Amino acid sequence: MKKLEEYVRSIPDFPEEGIIFRDVTSVLQDADGLQLAVDTMQELVKDLEFDVVAGPESRGFIFGTPIAYNLKKPFVLIRKKGKLPCETVAIDYDLEYGKATIEMHKDSIKPGQKVLIVDDLVATGGTTQAMIRLIETLGGEVVGIVVLIELAGLKGRDKLEDYRLESAICYEGK
């Protein structure tokens, strides 16, 4: 059986020279890779108590929904601005090359609920910080974050030091 890292395609010099892009589509395109990714991420948080799984579009949906399903937990969508039909709460945050806004339905997290954030990647930690602030705005408590890939060289873990962060794969570079 292959190791999880073997399913990730590494593309040199994308999006710019000197960067190695870690492509998760190769994990998703292989049934064994996808199953191993979900199982590994779920195993990393098996000791964690939480009420709700939350994840951002789109890859947070892909990895978070099966974990929520397996553990019989609800899954909460975190989406880009303008994609949710009901009343929302939103937060603006900085990206490496600009700004972005994410939203959640106002009724998606109840005060006091313990939340696990699931995503494909932590790089600089900016998007994850925004998700945490959004969940906490609704009264939720983020008890953990689990990602498929961590790019340790971008130091996102430093921004998230007050939270438990688990990664299935950790690349030392950027």
JONORBEL-V749932 format. One record per residue. N is the residue number from 1. RES is the residue in one letter. OMEGA is omega in whole degrees, 0 to 359 (NA if undefined). Layout:
BEGIN
n=N res=RES omega=OMEGA
n=N res=RES omega=OMEGA
END
This chain:
BEGIN
n=1 res=M omega=180
n=2 res=K omega=173
n=3 res=K omega=182
n=4 res=L omega=181
n=5 res=E omega=182
n=6 res=E omega=178
n=7 res=Y omega=182
n=8 res=V omega=178
n=9 res=R omega=178
n=10 res=S omega=184
n=11 res=I omega=181
n=12 res=P omega=174
n=13 res=D omega=174
n=14 res=F omega=2
n=15 res=P omega=177
n=16 res=E omega=182
n=17 res=E omega=179
n=18 res=G omega=179
n=19 res=I omega=171
n=20 res=I omega=181
n=21 res=F omega=178
n=22 res=R omega=188
n=23 res=D omega=180
n=24 res=V omega=180
n=25 res=T omega=178
n=26 res=S omega=175
n=27 res=V omega=183
n=28 res=L omega=184
n=29 res=Q omega=180
n=30 res=D omega=184
n=31 res=A omega=179
n=32 res=D omega=179
n=33 res=G omega=179
n=34 res=L omega=180
n=35 res=Q omega=179
n=36 res=L omega=180
n=37 res=A omega=181
n=38 res=V omega=181
n=39 res=D omega=181
n=40 res=T omega=179
n=41 res=M omega=180
n=42 res=Q omega=180
n=43 res=E omega=181
n=44 res=L omega=182
n=45 res=V omega=185
n=46 res=K omega=181
n=47 res=D omega=185
n=48 res=L omega=176
n=49 res=E omega=179
n=50 res=F omega=183
n=51 res=D omega=190
n=52 res=V omega=170
n=53 res=V omega=178
n=54 res=A omega=179
n=55 res=G omega=180
n=56 res=P omega=175
n=57 res=E omega=352
n=58 res=S omega=185
n=59 res=R omega=172
n=60 res=G omega=175
n=61 res=F omega=186
n=62 res=I omega=182
n=63 res=F omega=183
n=64 res=G omega=183
n=65 res=T omega=178
n=66 res=P omega=176
n=67 res=I omega=177
n=68 res=A omega=180
n=69 res=Y omega=182
n=70 res=N omega=184
n=71 res=L omega=179
n=72 res=K omega=178
n=73 res=K omega=174
n=74 res=P omega=176
n=75 res=F omega=182
n=76 res=V omega=180
n=77 res=L omega=169
n=78 res=I omega=190
n=79 res=R omega=172
n=80 res=K omega=183
n=81 res=K omega=174
n=82 res=G omega=184
n=83 res=K omega=183
n=84 res=L omega=188
n=85 res=P omega=183
n=86 res=C omega=180
n=87 res=E omega=185
n=88 res=T omega=164
n=89 res=V omega=185
n=90 res=A omega=175
n=91 res=I omega=175
n=92 res=D omega=178
n=93 res=Y omega=182
n=94 res=D omega=172
n=95 res=L omega=179
n=96 res=E omega=182
n=97 res=Y omega=178
n=98 res=G omega=182
n=99 res=K omega=177
n=100 res=A omega=177
n=101 res=T omega=173
n=102 res=I omega=183
n=103 res=E omega=170
n=104 res=M omega=171
n=105 res=H omega=182
n=106 res=K omega=183
n=107 res=D omega=186
n=108 res=S omega=178
n=109 res=I omega=177
n=110 res=K omega=178
n=111 res=P omega=178
n=112 res=G omega=179
n=113 res=Q omega=177
n=114 res=K omega=189
n=115 res=V omega=170
n=116 res=L omega=175
n=117 res=I omega=178
n=118 res=V omega=178
n=119 res=D omega=180
n=120 res=D omega=192
n=121 res=L omega=165
n=122 res=V omega=177
n=123 res=A omega=179
n=124 res=T omega=179
n=125 res=G omega=183
n=126 res=G omega=180
n=127 res=T omega=180
n=128 res=T omega=176
n=129 res=Q omega=180
n=130 res=A omega=178
n=131 res=M omega=179
n=132 res=I omega=181
n=133 res=R omega=179
n=134 res=L omega=179
n=135 res=I omega=180
n=136 res=E omega=175
n=137 res=T omega=179
n=138 res=L omega=178
n=139 res=G omega=178
n=140 res=G omega=178
n=141 res=E omega=178
n=142 res=V omega=182
n=143 res=V omega=179
n=144 res=G omega=177
n=145 res=I omega=175
n=146 res=V omega=181
n=147 res=V omega=175
n=148 res=L omega=186
n=149 res=I omega=171
n=150 res=E omega=174
n=151 res=L omega=189
n=152 res=A omega=181
n=153 res=G omega=179
n=154 res=L omega=169
n=155 res=K omega=176
n=156 res=G omega=179
n=157 res=R omega=180
n=158 res=D omega=180
n=159 res=K omega=185
n=160 res=L omega=189
n=161 res=E omega=179
n=162 res=D omega=185
n=163 res=Y omega=175
n=164 res=R omega=179
n=165 res=L omega=177
n=166 res=E omega=176
n=167 res=S omega=180
n=168 res=A omega=179
n=169 res=I omega=177
n=170 res=C omega=175
n=171 res=Y omega=183
n=172 res=E omega=183
n=173 res=G omega=182
n=174 res=K omega=NA
END
